[in-house]
């Protein structure tokens, strides 16, 4: 507040993560904005630091991570004490027409309400999610771009995949945004099913973050490195350094600015 007027704000989204088998609360800075009337007066840094202190003191967060834009990256690195983290690789799975002959083991759901409750398996160093999380996360996504697959094996539902339709250079591309499954062993099969859907529906490629599980069983796989400004910060310099060397399992759905 400046002279009784709101001239800026800072926000974080806080989520629980499975970090080496321990549940930790992580704050993800989302917006630090100031009005034109007060820019250049140091309020941007003040807003961020107050938000960080409140998260540590009141919310008891364990550390911070964020994916920043080009304009804010250097500010977070030079002024706020962040380090570049181990950015997850982007995996591009180009379509292979031979996949047309693979047996289909999925069905497309009409709406989020068709997603049945499952106990979610969480990979190491990944965000902890459950069915309610997925219903919340994708309720705000345009239904014209969201595809929900129910994947089964031997007549049994093994999980759900949330996909986003995009166009890259005018070509149809499918983004794997999230996987909801009760067992680690199903993840590779769900990725395969999503890829088969992409090929059968004439998408040029499926794009995802590479996971610690095998995601390369099908398709022509191309890995791209450091496609994001992925930054981390602990509550001490030594913790920040340790986090910068830590690999994380991420999904495109973890990025709030993705759509």
Short mmCIF file of the C-alpha atoms (twelve columns), coordinates in Angstrom:
data_MODEL
# 
_entry.id   MODEL 
# 
loop_
_atom_site.group_PDB 
_atom_site.id 
_atom_site.type_symbol 
_atom_site.label_atom_id 
_atom_site.label_alt_id 
_atom_site.label_comp_id 
_atom_site.label_asym_id 
_atom_site.label_seq_id 
_atom_site.Cartn_x 
_atom_site.Cartn_y 
_atom_site.Cartn_z 
_atom_site.pdbx_PDB_model_num 
ATOM 1   C CA . UNK A 1   0.000   0.000   0.000   1 
ATOM 2   C CA . UNK A 2   1.253   3.477   -0.921  1 
ATOM 3   C CA . UNK A 3   -0.819  6.429   0.314   1 
ATOM 4   C CA . UNK A 4   -3.737  4.073   0.863   1 
ATOM 5   C CA . UNK A 5   -3.550  2.625   -2.653  1 
ATOM 6   C CA . UNK A 6   -2.591  -0.909  -3.659  1 
ATOM 7   C CA . UNK A 7   0.377   -0.442  -5.964  1 
ATOM 8   C CA . UNK A 8   1.779   -3.965  -6.080  1 
ATOM 9   C CA . UNK A 9   1.500   -7.552  -4.954  1 
ATOM 10  C CA . UNK A 10  3.520   -10.761 -4.703  1 
ATOM 11  C CA . UNK A 11  2.159   -14.312 -4.623  1 
ATOM 12  C CA . UNK A 12  3.309   -17.899 -4.281  1 
ATOM 13  C CA . UNK A 13  1.589   -21.226 -4.825  1 
ATOM 14  C CA . UNK A 14  2.615   -23.728 -2.168  1 
ATOM 15  C CA . UNK A 15  2.600   -27.499 -2.739  1 
ATOM 16  C CA . UNK A 16  3.839   -30.555 -0.891  1 
ATOM 17  C CA . UNK A 17  6.656   -32.517 -2.527  1 
ATOM 18  C CA . UNK A 18  8.157   -35.943 -1.947  1 
ATOM 19  C CA . UNK A 19  11.851  -35.138 -1.438  1 
ATOM 20  C CA . UNK A 20  13.922  -38.286 -0.971  1 
ATOM 21  C CA . UNK A 21  11.008  -39.953 0.804   1 
ATOM 22  C CA . UNK A 22  10.191  -36.974 3.036   1 
ATOM 23  C CA . UNK A 23  7.192   -34.685 2.635   1 
ATOM 24  C CA . UNK A 24  8.283   -31.057 2.276   1 
ATOM 25  C CA . UNK A 25  6.358   -27.866 1.623   1 
ATOM 26  C CA . UNK A 26  7.650   -25.919 -1.376  1 
ATOM 27  C CA . UNK A 27  6.740   -22.339 -2.293  1 
ATOM 28  C CA . UNK A 28  6.603   -21.436 -5.980  1 
ATOM 29  C CA . UNK A 29  6.753   -17.658 -6.579  1 
ATOM 30  C CA . UNK A 30  4.206   -16.776 -9.258  1 
ATOM 31  C CA . UNK A 31  3.833   -13.012 -9.542  1 
ATOM 32  C CA . UNK A 32  5.707   -9.986  -8.259  1 
ATOM 33  C CA . UNK A 33  4.095   -6.907  -9.799  1 
ATOM 34  C CA . UNK A 34  4.278   -3.177  -9.098  1 
ATOM 35  C CA . UNK A 35  2.368   -0.344  -10.712 1 
ATOM 36  C CA . UNK A 36  4.071   2.149   -13.021 1 
ATOM 37  C CA . UNK A 37  3.655   4.819   -10.348 1 
ATOM 38  C CA . UNK A 38  6.149   3.170   -7.949  1 
ATOM 39  C CA . UNK A 39  8.545   1.361   -10.277 1 
ATOM 40  C CA . UNK A 40  12.228  1.999   -9.763  1 
ATOM 41  C CA . UNK A 41  11.790  2.726   -6.044  1 
ATOM 42  C CA . UNK A 42  12.800  -0.692  -4.676  1 
ATOM 43  C CA . UNK A 43  9.279   -1.910  -3.964  1 
ATOM 44  C CA . UNK A 44  9.664   -4.971  -6.223  1 
ATOM 45  C CA . UNK A 45  12.397  -6.384  -3.979  1 
ATOM 46  C CA . UNK A 46  10.570  -5.402  -0.800  1 
ATOM 47  C CA . UNK A 47  7.421   -7.215  -1.924  1 
ATOM 48  C CA . UNK A 48  9.321   -10.374 -2.805  1 
ATOM 49  C CA . UNK A 49  11.360  -10.476 0.420   1 
ATOM 50  C CA . UNK A 50  8.287   -9.948  2.597   1 
ATOM 51  C CA . UNK A 51  6.510   -12.793 0.792   1 
ATOM 52  C CA . UNK A 52  9.535   -15.047 1.268   1 
ATOM 53  C CA . UNK A 53  9.778   -14.213 4.983   1 
ATOM 54  C CA . UNK A 54  6.079   -14.863 5.501   1 
ATOM 55  C CA . UNK A 55  6.389   -18.246 3.801   1 
ATOM 56  C CA . UNK A 56  9.315   -19.258 6.005   1 
ATOM 57  C CA . UNK A 57  8.014   -17.856 9.297   1 
ATOM 58  C CA . UNK A 58  4.256   -18.425 9.006   1 
ATOM 59  C CA . UNK A 59  3.762   -21.128 6.371   1 
ATOM 60  C CA . UNK A 60  6.877   -23.115 7.362   1 
ATOM 61  C CA . UNK A 61  7.933   -23.821 3.801   1 
ATOM 62  C CA . UNK A 62  11.089  -25.889 3.353   1 
ATOM 63  C CA . UNK A 63  12.402  -24.287 0.160   1 
ATOM 64  C CA . UNK A 64  11.519  -22.328 -2.990  1 
ATOM 65  C CA . UNK A 65  11.510  -23.170 -6.681  1 
ATOM 66  C CA . UNK A 66  10.348  -21.249 -9.717  1 
ATOM 67  C CA . UNK A 67  10.504  -21.067 -13.502 1 
ATOM 68  C CA . UNK A 68  11.149  -17.451 -14.402 1 
ATOM 69  C CA . UNK A 69  10.776  -15.391 -17.542 1 
ATOM 70  C CA . UNK A 70  13.675  -13.729 -19.292 1 
ATOM 71  C CA . UNK A 71  13.119  -10.370 -17.583 1 
ATOM 72  C CA . UNK A 72  12.977  -11.667 -14.003 1 
ATOM 73  C CA . UNK A 73  15.595  -14.446 -14.125 1 
ATOM 74  C CA . UNK A 74  18.613  -12.240 -13.406 1 
ATOM 75  C CA . UNK A 75  16.749  -10.451 -10.607 1 
ATOM 76  C CA . UNK A 76  16.065  -13.763 -8.856  1 
ATOM 77  C CA . UNK A 77  19.658  -14.881 -9.348  1 
ATOM 78  C CA . UNK A 78  21.460  -11.663 -8.438  1 
ATOM 79  C CA . UNK A 79  19.153  -10.026 -5.881  1 
ATOM 80  C CA . UNK A 80  17.127  -12.822 -4.283  1 
ATOM 81  C CA . UNK A 81  19.802  -15.502 -3.838  1 
ATOM 82  C CA . UNK A 82  18.436  -18.181 -6.180  1 
ATOM 83  C CA . UNK A 83  20.579  -20.632 -8.141  1 
ATOM 84  C CA . UNK A 84  19.891  -22.374 -11.420 1 
ATOM 85  C CA . UNK A 85  18.505  -25.840 -10.742 1 
ATOM 86  C CA . UNK A 86  18.682  -29.070 -12.708 1 
ATOM 87  C CA . UNK A 87  16.116  -28.217 -15.359 1 
ATOM 88  C CA . UNK A 88  14.187  -31.341 -16.424 1 
ATOM 89  C CA . UNK A 89  14.880  -32.361 -19.999 1 
ATOM 90  C CA . UNK A 90  12.115  -31.841 -22.529 1 
ATOM 91  C CA . UNK A 91  11.425  -35.058 -24.431 1 
ATOM 92  C CA . UNK A 92  9.982   -34.733 -27.940 1 
ATOM 93  C CA . UNK A 93  8.463   -37.983 -29.198 1 
ATOM 94  C CA . UNK A 94  8.056   -37.686 -32.964 1 
ATOM 95  C CA . UNK A 95  5.273   -39.728 -34.510 1 
ATOM 96  C CA . UNK A 96  6.077   -43.102 -36.046 1 
ATOM 97  C CA . UNK A 97  3.323   -44.370 -38.408 1 
ATOM 98  C CA . UNK A 98  4.017   -47.987 -37.362 1 
ATOM 99  C CA . UNK A 99  2.305   -47.179 -34.069 1 
ATOM 100 C CA . UNK A 100 -1.007  -47.251 -35.927 1 
ATOM 101 C CA . UNK A 101 -0.842  -51.049 -35.638 1 
ATOM 102 C CA . UNK A 102 -0.411  -51.112 -31.840 1 
ATOM 103 C CA . UNK A 103 -3.494  -52.294 -29.970 1 
ATOM 104 C CA . UNK A 104 -5.446  -49.437 -28.410 1 
ATOM 105 C CA . UNK A 105 -5.690  -49.594 -24.586 1 
ATOM 106 C CA . UNK A 106 -7.301  -46.267 -23.744 1 
ATOM 107 C CA . UNK A 107 -10.520 -44.363 -24.067 1 
ATOM 108 C CA . UNK A 108 -11.108 -40.618 -24.233 1 
ATOM 109 C CA . UNK A 109 -13.200 -39.255 -21.370 1 
ATOM 110 C CA . UNK A 110 -15.892 -36.676 -21.953 1 
ATOM 111 C CA . UNK A 111 -15.216 -34.645 -18.815 1 
ATOM 112 C CA . UNK A 112 -13.221 -34.439 -15.600 1 
ATOM 113 C CA . UNK A 113 -16.192 -35.861 -13.707 1 
ATOM 114 C CA . UNK A 114 -15.484 -39.225 -15.387 1 
ATOM 115 C CA . UNK A 115 -12.120 -39.508 -13.604 1 
ATOM 116 C CA . UNK A 116 -12.441 -42.142 -10.877 1 
ATOM 117 C CA . UNK A 117 -10.636 -41.699 -7.537  1 
ATOM 118 C CA . UNK A 118 -7.214  -43.366 -7.400  1 
ATOM 119 C CA . UNK A 119 -4.438  -43.480 -4.840  1 
ATOM 120 C CA . UNK A 120 -1.722  -41.487 -6.561  1 
ATOM 121 C CA . UNK A 121 1.836   -42.815 -6.749  1 
ATOM 122 C CA . UNK A 122 4.403   -40.034 -6.359  1 
ATOM 123 C CA . UNK A 123 7.822   -40.263 -7.936  1 
ATOM 124 C CA . UNK A 124 10.832  -39.201 -5.906  1 
ATOM 125 C CA . UNK A 125 11.499  -35.452 -5.898  1 
ATOM 126 C CA . UNK A 126 8.085   -34.685 -7.364  1 
ATOM 127 C CA . UNK A 127 4.910   -32.851 -6.394  1 
ATOM 128 C CA . UNK A 128 2.477   -34.836 -4.244  1 
ATOM 129 C CA . UNK A 129 -0.942  -35.032 -5.915  1 
ATOM 130 C CA . UNK A 130 -4.277  -36.829 -5.539  1 
ATOM 131 C CA . UNK A 131 -7.516  -37.071 -7.490  1 
ATOM 132 C CA . UNK A 132 -8.833  -33.797 -6.031  1 
ATOM 133 C CA . UNK A 133 -5.645  -32.065 -7.137  1 
ATOM 134 C CA . UNK A 134 -6.141  -33.144 -10.758 1 
ATOM 135 C CA . UNK A 135 -9.797  -32.119 -10.733 1 
ATOM 136 C CA . UNK A 136 -8.785  -28.694 -9.392  1 
ATOM 137 C CA . UNK A 137 -5.799  -28.269 -11.696 1 
ATOM 138 C CA . UNK A 138 -7.588  -29.036 -14.955 1 
ATOM 139 C CA . UNK A 139 -10.983 -27.526 -14.163 1 
ATOM 140 C CA . UNK A 140 -9.659  -24.163 -15.375 1 
ATOM 141 C CA . UNK A 141 -8.173  -25.490 -18.619 1 
ATOM 142 C CA . UNK A 142 -10.116 -24.772 -21.784 1 
ATOM 143 C CA . UNK A 143 -12.116 -27.910 -22.584 1 
ATOM 144 C CA . UNK A 144 -11.343 -27.415 -26.275 1 
ATOM 145 C CA . UNK A 145 -7.637  -28.007 -25.608 1 
ATOM 146 C CA . UNK A 146 -7.823  -30.610 -22.806 1 
ATOM 147 C CA . UNK A 147 -7.806  -34.344 -23.544 1 
ATOM 148 C CA . UNK A 148 -8.246  -36.886 -20.741 1 
ATOM 149 C CA . UNK A 149 -7.325  -40.499 -21.401 1 
ATOM 150 C CA . UNK A 150 -8.335  -43.428 -19.219 1 
ATOM 151 C CA . UNK A 151 -5.751  -46.174 -19.697 1 
ATOM 152 C CA . UNK A 152 -6.369  -49.820 -18.901 1 
ATOM 153 C CA . UNK A 153 -4.463  -53.082 -18.842 1 
ATOM 154 C CA . UNK A 154 -6.159  -56.462 -18.780 1 
ATOM 155 C CA . UNK A 155 -9.529  -54.785 -18.259 1 
ATOM 156 C CA . UNK A 156 -8.234  -52.842 -15.248 1 
ATOM 157 C CA . UNK A 157 -7.859  -49.048 -15.140 1 
ATOM 158 C CA . UNK A 158 -4.189  -48.282 -14.487 1 
ATOM 159 C CA . UNK A 159 -4.408  -44.512 -14.609 1 
ATOM 160 C CA . UNK A 160 -5.290  -41.298 -16.365 1 
ATOM 161 C CA . UNK A 161 -3.354  -38.897 -18.546 1 
ATOM 162 C CA . UNK A 162 -4.067  -35.203 -19.001 1 
ATOM 163 C CA . UNK A 163 -2.977  -33.843 -22.373 1 
ATOM 164 C CA . UNK A 164 -3.060  -30.395 -23.932 1 
ATOM 165 C CA . UNK A 165 -3.490  -29.711 -27.651 1 
ATOM 166 C CA . UNK A 166 -1.132  -27.118 -29.109 1 
ATOM 167 C CA . UNK A 167 0.195   -25.991 -32.451 1 
ATOM 168 C CA . UNK A 168 3.939   -25.574 -32.975 1 
ATOM 169 C CA . UNK A 169 4.892   -23.887 -36.235 1 
ATOM 170 C CA . UNK A 170 1.363   -24.638 -37.451 1 
ATOM 171 C CA . UNK A 171 1.699   -28.367 -36.684 1 
ATOM 172 C CA . UNK A 172 -0.481  -30.331 -34.290 1 
ATOM 173 C CA . UNK A 173 1.414   -31.139 -31.077 1 
ATOM 174 C CA . UNK A 174 0.273   -32.892 -27.929 1 
ATOM 175 C CA . UNK A 175 1.636   -31.946 -24.483 1 
ATOM 176 C CA . UNK A 176 1.627   -34.555 -21.717 1 
ATOM 177 C CA . UNK A 177 0.618   -32.375 -18.764 1 
ATOM 178 C CA . UNK A 178 0.102   -34.957 -15.982 1 
ATOM 179 C CA . UNK A 179 -0.223  -38.640 -15.111 1 
ATOM 180 C CA . UNK A 180 -2.537  -39.963 -12.396 1 
ATOM 181 C CA . UNK A 181 -1.704  -43.563 -11.470 1 
ATOM 182 C CA . UNK A 182 -1.568  -45.708 -8.323  1 
ATOM 183 C CA . UNK A 183 1.634   -47.604 -9.189  1 
ATOM 184 C CA . UNK A 184 5.072   -46.680 -10.443 1 
ATOM 185 C CA . UNK A 185 5.131   -49.649 -12.819 1 
ATOM 186 C CA . UNK A 186 2.237   -48.221 -14.842 1 
ATOM 187 C CA . UNK A 187 3.918   -44.926 -15.790 1 
ATOM 188 C CA . UNK A 188 5.769   -46.215 -18.858 1 
ATOM 189 C CA . UNK A 189 2.619   -47.948 -20.155 1 
ATOM 190 C CA . UNK A 190 0.612   -44.731 -19.727 1 
ATOM 191 C CA . UNK A 191 3.240   -42.746 -21.643 1 
ATOM 192 C CA . UNK A 192 3.055   -45.369 -24.406 1 
ATOM 193 C CA . UNK A 193 -0.744  -45.094 -24.548 1 
ATOM 194 C CA . UNK A 194 -0.541  -41.295 -24.824 1 
ATOM 195 C CA . UNK A 195 1.963   -41.599 -27.633 1 
ATOM 196 C CA . UNK A 196 -0.280  -44.086 -29.469 1 
ATOM 197 C CA . UNK A 197 -3.178  -41.653 -29.136 1 
ATOM 198 C CA . UNK A 198 -1.015  -38.855 -30.570 1 
ATOM 199 C CA . UNK A 199 -0.015  -40.938 -33.594 1 
ATOM 200 C CA . UNK A 200 -3.549  -42.209 -34.259 1 
ATOM 201 C CA . UNK A 201 -4.874  -38.647 -34.174 1 
ATOM 202 C CA . UNK A 202 -2.222  -37.245 -36.516 1 
ATOM 203 C CA . UNK A 203 -0.189  -35.186 -34.069 1 
ATOM 204 C CA . UNK A 204 3.312   -34.526 -35.327 1 
ATOM 205 C CA . UNK A 205 4.763   -35.153 -31.858 1 
ATOM 206 C CA . UNK A 206 4.060   -35.601 -28.182 1 
ATOM 207 C CA . UNK A 207 6.065   -33.401 -25.802 1 
ATOM 208 C CA . UNK A 208 6.724   -34.113 -22.120 1 
ATOM 209 C CA . UNK A 209 9.303   -33.652 -19.388 1 
ATOM 210 C CA . UNK A 210 11.582  -36.659 -19.208 1 
ATOM 211 C CA . UNK A 211 10.949  -38.712 -16.060 1 
ATOM 212 C CA . UNK A 212 13.084  -41.117 -14.070 1 
ATOM 213 C CA . UNK A 213 10.905  -43.887 -15.542 1 
ATOM 214 C CA . UNK A 214 11.386  -45.262 -19.070 1 
ATOM 215 C CA . UNK A 215 9.588   -42.857 -21.422 1 
ATOM 216 C CA . UNK A 216 11.423  -43.817 -24.617 1 
ATOM 217 C CA . UNK A 217 9.925   -47.198 -25.472 1 
ATOM 218 C CA . UNK A 218 8.007   -45.826 -28.449 1 
ATOM 219 C CA . UNK A 219 8.547   -43.115 -31.009 1 
ATOM 220 C CA . UNK A 220 11.505  -41.189 -32.343 1 
ATOM 221 C CA . UNK A 221 12.813  -39.561 -29.182 1 
ATOM 222 C CA . UNK A 222 14.647  -36.234 -29.102 1 
ATOM 223 C CA . UNK A 223 15.824  -34.745 -25.799 1 
ATOM 224 C CA . UNK A 224 16.188  -30.985 -25.349 1 
ATOM 225 C CA . UNK A 225 18.188  -29.565 -22.438 1 
ATOM 226 C CA . UNK A 226 17.736  -26.392 -20.355 1 
ATOM 227 C CA . UNK A 227 14.577  -25.187 -22.052 1 
ATOM 228 C CA . UNK A 228 13.425  -23.367 -18.894 1 
ATOM 229 C CA . UNK A 229 14.921  -20.938 -16.408 1 
ATOM 230 C CA . UNK A 230 14.463  -23.337 -13.482 1 
ATOM 231 C CA . UNK A 231 15.620  -21.759 -10.209 1 
ATOM 232 C CA . UNK A 232 15.796  -23.003 -6.609  1 
ATOM 233 C CA . UNK A 233 16.487  -21.501 -3.186  1 
ATOM 234 C CA . UNK A 234 16.812  -23.025 0.271   1 
ATOM 235 C CA . UNK A 235 16.818  -21.346 3.668   1 
ATOM 236 C CA . UNK A 236 20.606  -21.187 3.682   1 
ATOM 237 C CA . UNK A 237 23.343  -20.901 1.067   1 
ATOM 238 C CA . UNK A 238 24.440  -24.510 1.625   1 
ATOM 239 C CA . UNK A 239 20.872  -25.743 1.196   1 
ATOM 240 C CA . UNK A 240 20.486  -23.666 -1.975  1 
ATOM 241 C CA . UNK A 241 23.646  -25.242 -3.369  1 
ATOM 242 C CA . UNK A 242 22.390  -28.729 -2.540  1 
ATOM 243 C CA . UNK A 243 19.030  -28.043 -4.201  1 
ATOM 244 C CA . UNK A 244 20.772  -26.728 -7.333  1 
ATOM 245 C CA . UNK A 245 22.359  -30.165 -7.750  1 
ATOM 246 C CA . UNK A 246 19.090  -32.049 -7.141  1 
ATOM 247 C CA . UNK A 247 17.153  -33.649 -10.011 1 
ATOM 248 C CA . UNK A 248 13.357  -33.321 -9.958  1 
ATOM 249 C CA . UNK A 249 10.567  -35.235 -11.668 1 
ATOM 250 C CA . UNK A 250 8.228   -32.678 -13.203 1 
ATOM 251 C CA . UNK A 251 5.253   -32.455 -15.528 1 
ATOM 252 C CA . UNK A 252 4.227   -29.599 -17.778 1 
ATOM 253 C CA . UNK A 253 1.097   -29.297 -15.638 1 
ATOM 254 C CA . UNK A 254 3.350   -28.134 -12.787 1 
ATOM 255 C CA . UNK A 255 3.993   -24.902 -14.717 1 
ATOM 256 C CA . UNK A 256 1.228   -22.419 -13.994 1 
ATOM 257 C CA . UNK A 257 2.149   -20.157 -16.889 1 
ATOM 258 C CA . UNK A 258 1.969   -22.995 -19.414 1 
ATOM 259 C CA . UNK A 259 -1.593  -22.081 -20.476 1 
# 
